[in-house]
Amino acid sequence: MKDKVKRIFLQTFATHIGRIMFGALLSIVGGIMTPNGTIGELIYNYDEGGFWKVLFYIGVILFTGECLLFIAYGLIINPIKSLIKKIKNK
């Protein structure tokens, strides 16, 4: 059981897709709980719920940054590395 939990945490935080999913989860939960969100609208006044706003912004920044990094590696860095490798092998 301990190894399974360790593996899940490792997959979540050590891979790009895991961090993208974690950022999406943070932004969804934070967005729902902000004072303008679906649940936060019912339980907070307009000035309360600052923690959830911060959680939402952290999730959006993490999601956007990891997506950009994922795209940069997929479209720019890895094709250039493979092209250089192909040129060196000739």
N, CA and C of each residue as an Amber inpcrd file, in Angstrom:
protein
   270
   0.8200000  -1.1950000   0.0000000   0.0000000   0.0000000   0.0000000
   0.8620000   1.2560000   0.0000000   1.9490000   1.2160000   0.8040000
   2.8400000   2.3630000   0.8760000   3.5080000   2.6300000  -0.4810000
   3.8960000   1.5560000  -1.1660000   4.5180000   1.7090000  -2.4810000
   3.5350000   2.2490000  -3.5100000   2.2820000   1.8360000  -3.3970000
   1.2650000   2.3050000  -4.3330000   1.0150000   3.8030000  -4.1550000
   0.9230000   4.2680000  -2.9150000   0.7310000   5.7000000  -2.6470000
   1.9500000   6.4920000  -3.1120000   3.1310000   5.9520000  -2.8580000
   4.3650000   6.6130000  -3.2940000   4.4090000   6.7360000  -4.8150000
   3.9940000   5.6840000  -5.5090000   3.9810000   5.6960000  -6.9700000
   2.9730000   6.7210000  -7.5040000   1.8160000   6.8080000  -6.8580000
   0.7930000   7.7750000  -7.2950000   1.3040000   9.2020000  -7.1240000
   1.9220000   9.4930000  -5.9690000   2.4680000  10.8320000  -5.7610000
   3.5930000  11.1270000  -6.7400000   4.4230000  10.1340000  -7.0170000
   5.5130000  10.3280000  -7.9660000   4.9820000  10.6040000  -9.3630000
   3.9490000   9.8700000  -9.7870000   3.3660000  10.1140000 -11.1020000
   2.6870000  11.4780000 -11.1650000   2.1190000  11.9280000 -10.0600000
   1.4190000  13.2100000 -10.0640000   2.3830000  14.3750000 -10.1600000
   3.4610000  14.3440000  -9.4040000   4.3330000  15.5020000  -9.3360000
   5.5970000  15.4010000 -10.1670000   5.9410000  14.2380000 -10.6780000
   7.1780000  14.0810000 -11.4380000   6.9630000  14.0510000 -12.9450000
   5.7250000  14.0110000 -13.3900000   5.4730000  13.9930000 -14.8310000
   4.7210000  15.2520000 -15.2420000   4.8830000  15.6230000 -16.4940000
   4.1890000  16.8120000 -17.0000000   2.6740000  16.6180000 -16.9870000
   2.2280000  15.4690000 -17.4070000   0.7790000  15.2360000 -17.4620000
   0.1830000  15.2410000 -16.0550000   0.8990000  14.6980000 -15.0800000
   0.4260000  14.7300000 -13.7040000   0.3120000  16.1460000 -13.1750000
   1.3070000  16.9860000 -13.4780000   1.2430000  18.3860000 -13.0220000
   0.1660000  19.1520000 -13.7620000  -0.0760000  18.8360000 -15.0280000
  -1.1700000  19.4770000 -15.7590000  -2.5100000  19.1290000 -15.1260000
  -2.6990000  17.8540000 -14.8040000  -3.9490000  17.4390000 -14.1550000
  -4.0950000  18.0520000 -12.7670000  -2.9920000  18.1510000 -12.0160000
  -3.0350000  18.7640000 -10.6890000  -3.3840000  20.2470000 -10.7920000
  -2.8010000  20.9470000 -11.7710000  -3.1360000  22.3570000 -11.9880000
  -4.5880000  22.5350000 -12.3880000  -5.0940000  21.6360000 -13.2260000
  -6.5000000  21.7160000 -13.6270000  -7.4120000  21.4790000 -12.4280000
  -7.0570000  20.5230000 -11.5820000  -7.8550000  20.2500000 -10.3870000
  -7.8580000  21.4420000  -9.4360000  -6.6810000  22.0550000  -9.2270000
  -6.6150000  23.2370000  -8.3670000  -7.4510000  24.3770000  -8.9080000
  -7.3850000  24.6100000 -10.2120000  -8.1480000  25.7170000 -10.7850000
  -9.6520000  25.4470000 -10.7300000 -10.0620000  24.2030000 -10.8990000
 -11.4910000  23.8770000 -10.8310000 -12.0160000  24.0470000  -9.4080000
 -11.3070000  23.4610000  -8.4430000 -11.7550000  23.5680000  -7.0480000
 -11.6950000  25.0160000  -6.5820000 -10.6160000  25.7140000  -6.8910000
 -10.5080000  27.1160000  -6.5040000 -11.5630000  27.9810000  -7.1680000
 -11.8700000  27.7100000  -8.4230000 -12.8950000  28.4790000  -9.1260000
 -14.2850000  28.2540000  -8.5770000 -14.5710000  27.0370000  -8.1700000
 -15.8840000  26.7400000  -7.5970000 -16.0530000  27.4120000  -6.2400000
 -14.9730000  27.4710000  -5.4570000 -15.0670000  27.9770000  -4.0920000
 -14.8250000  29.4770000  -3.9560000 -14.4100000  30.1810000  -5.0210000
 -14.2360000  31.6320000  -4.9210000 -15.5770000  32.2990000  -4.6540000
 -15.5640000  33.5550000  -4.1690000 -16.8340000  34.2280000  -3.8810000
 -17.7560000  34.3630000  -5.0940000 -17.2270000  34.3100000  -6.2910000
 -18.0640000  34.3790000  -7.4860000 -18.3450000  32.9970000  -8.0750000
 -17.8570000  31.9420000  -7.4330000 -18.0670000  30.5820000  -7.9110000
 -19.4200000  30.0390000  -7.4880000 -19.7060000  28.8200000  -7.9100000
 -21.0210000  28.2430000  -7.6570000 -21.2810000  27.9790000  -6.1780000
 -20.3040000  27.4290000  -5.4690000 -20.4940000  27.1580000  -4.0460000
 -20.1240000  28.3750000  -3.2100000 -19.0470000  29.0400000  -3.5680000
 -18.5950000  30.1970000  -2.8050000 -19.5910000  31.3360000  -2.8140000
 -20.3950000  31.4180000  -3.8450000 -21.4240000  32.4480000  -3.9320000
 -22.4560000  32.2920000  -2.8120000 -22.6730000  31.0670000  -2.3880000
 -23.6690000  30.7940000  -1.3580000 -23.1290000  30.9450000   0.0640000
 -21.8170000  30.7740000   0.2550000 -21.3040000  30.7580000   1.6200000
 -20.4140000  31.9510000   1.9680000 -19.9940000  32.7580000   1.0040000
 -19.1080000  33.8820000   1.2910000 -19.7570000  35.1980000   0.9150000
 -19.3050000  36.2510000   1.5900000 -19.5770000  37.5990000   1.0970000
 -18.5560000  37.8880000   0.0050000 -18.6330000  39.0540000  -0.6080000
 -17.7600000  39.3440000  -1.7400000 -16.2930000  39.4240000  -1.3220000
 -15.9970000  39.9200000  -0.1310000 -14.6040000  40.1300000   0.2770000
 -13.9670000  38.9130000   0.9280000 -14.7070000  37.8870000   1.2330000
 -14.1520000  36.7040000   1.8770000 -13.7100000  35.6840000   0.8240000
 -13.0530000  34.6490000   1.2640000 -12.6580000  33.5650000   0.3630000
 -11.4050000  33.8480000  -0.4250000 -10.4780000  34.6270000   0.1480000
  -9.2370000  34.9530000  -0.5490000  -8.3500000  33.7540000  -0.7930000
  -8.3830000  32.7700000   0.1040000  -7.5810000  31.5550000  -0.0620000
  -7.9400000  30.8410000  -1.3510000  -9.2230000  30.7770000  -1.6560000
  -9.6680000  30.0500000  -2.8530000  -9.2850000  30.7940000  -4.1180000
  -9.2440000  32.1270000  -4.0520000  -8.7730000  32.8880000  -5.2170000
  -7.3070000  32.5880000  -5.4910000  -6.5130000  32.5630000  -4.4240000
  -5.0890000  32.2570000  -4.5770000  -4.9140000  30.8390000  -5.1060000
  -5.6810000  29.8930000  -4.5810000  -5.6250000  28.5130000  -5.0550000
  -5.9910000  28.4250000  -6.5360000  -6.9940000  29.1790000  -6.9440000
  -7.3980000  29.2090000  -8.3430000  -6.2800000  29.7560000  -9.2240000
  -5.6600000  30.8670000  -8.8060000  -4.6000000  31.4550000  -9.6120000
  -3.3670000  30.5570000  -9.6730000  -3.0340000  29.8910000  -8.5780000
  -1.9140000  28.9440000  -8.6010000  -2.2030000  27.8070000  -9.5750000
  -3.4260000  27.3000000  -9.5590000  -3.8040000  26.2310000 -10.4790000
  -3.7380000  26.6650000 -11.9330000  -4.1980000  27.8680000 -12.2120000
  -4.1650000  28.3750000 -13.5960000  -2.7280000  28.5820000 -14.0590000
  -1.8860000  29.1400000 -13.1960000  -0.4840000  29.3640000 -13.5630000
   0.2290000  28.0310000 -13.7770000  -0.0020000  27.0780000 -12.8810000
   0.6110000  25.7620000 -13.0190000   0.1370000  25.0620000 -14.2820000
  -1.1490000  25.0950000 -14.5450000  -1.7110000  24.4600000 -15.7370000
  -1.1560000  25.0990000 -17.0060000  -1.1580000  26.4230000 -17.0650000
  -0.6720000  27.1200000 -18.2560000   0.8230000  26.9010000 -18.4680000
   1.6000000  27.0010000 -17.3920000   3.0460000  26.8050000 -17.5140000
   3.4100000  25.4070000 -17.9640000   2.7830000  24.4170000 -17.3850000
   3.0800000  23.0390000 -17.7730000   2.6130000  22.7420000 -19.1980000
   1.4720000  23.2700000 -19.5960000   1.0150000  23.0760000 -20.9750000
   1.9850000  23.7120000 -21.9610000   2.4530000  24.9210000 -21.6610000
   3.4160000  25.5800000 -22.5460000   4.7330000  24.8050000 -22.6060000
   5.1840000  24.3040000 -21.4570000   6.4080000  23.5070000 -21.4290000
   6.2290000  22.2030000 -22.1990000   5.0910000  21.5690000 -22.0300000
   4.7620000  20.3320000 -22.7340000   4.7560000  20.5630000 -24.2460000
   4.1280000  21.6500000 -24.6720000   4.0630000  21.9860000 -26.0990000
   5.4410000  22.3520000 -26.6370000   6.2220000  23.1070000 -25.8560000
   7.5620000  23.5030000 -26.3010000   8.4420000  22.2780000 -26.5170000
   8.3930000  21.3350000 -25.5940000   9.1900000  20.1230000 -25.7760000
   8.6810000  19.2920000 -26.9370000   7.3740000  19.2180000 -27.1090000
   6.8250000  18.3890000 -28.1740000   7.0180000  18.9570000 -29.5620000
   6.9780000  20.2710000 -29.6900000   7.0350000  20.8920000 -31.0150000
   8.3670000  21.5380000 -31.3630000   9.1860000  21.8650000 -30.3720000
  10.4050000  22.6120000 -30.6620000  11.6640000  21.8460000 -30.2470000
  11.7820000  21.5270000 -28.9740000  13.0450000  21.0050000 -28.4430000
  13.3330000  19.5870000 -28.9240000  12.3890000  18.6750000 -28.7820000
  12.6330000  17.2880000 -29.1940000  12.8520000  17.1350000 -30.6940000
  12.1010000  17.8050000 -31.5830000  12.4190000  17.6860000 -33.0150000
  13.8060000  18.2300000 -33.3740000  14.2290000  19.2860000 -32.6990000
  15.5650000  19.8210000 -32.9670000  16.6290000  18.8300000 -32.5070000
  16.4340000  18.2350000 -31.3200000  17.3910000  17.2340000 -30.8370000
  17.4610000  16.0280000 -31.7650000  16.3100000  15.5760000 -32.2390000
  16.3260000  14.4150000 -33.1360000  16.9480000  14.7680000 -34.4840000
  16.7530000  15.9890000 -34.9620000  17.3770000  16.4190000 -36.2120000
  18.8960000  16.5040000 -36.0600000  19.3760000  17.0480000 -34.9420000
  20.8100000  17.1050000 -34.6900000  21.3970000  15.7000000 -34.5830000
  20.6860000  14.8150000 -33.9090000  21.1430000  13.4310000 -33.7720000
  21.2120000  12.7430000 -35.1230000  20.2150000  13.0040000 -35.9810000
  20.1780000  12.4120000 -37.3130000  21.3250000  12.9370000 -38.1710000
  21.6270000  14.2260000 -38.0510000  22.7240000  14.8230000 -38.8170000
  24.0710000  14.2500000 -38.3570000  24.2490000  14.0790000 -37.0370000
  25.5100000  13.5410000 -36.5190000  25.7140000  12.0880000 -36.9260000
  24.6340000  11.3290000 -37.0730000  24.7570000   9.9130000 -37.4320000
  25.0840000   9.7020000 -38.9080000  24.8760000  10.7000000 -39.7520000
  25.1520000  10.5430000 -41.1780000  26.6080000  10.5820000 -41.4490000
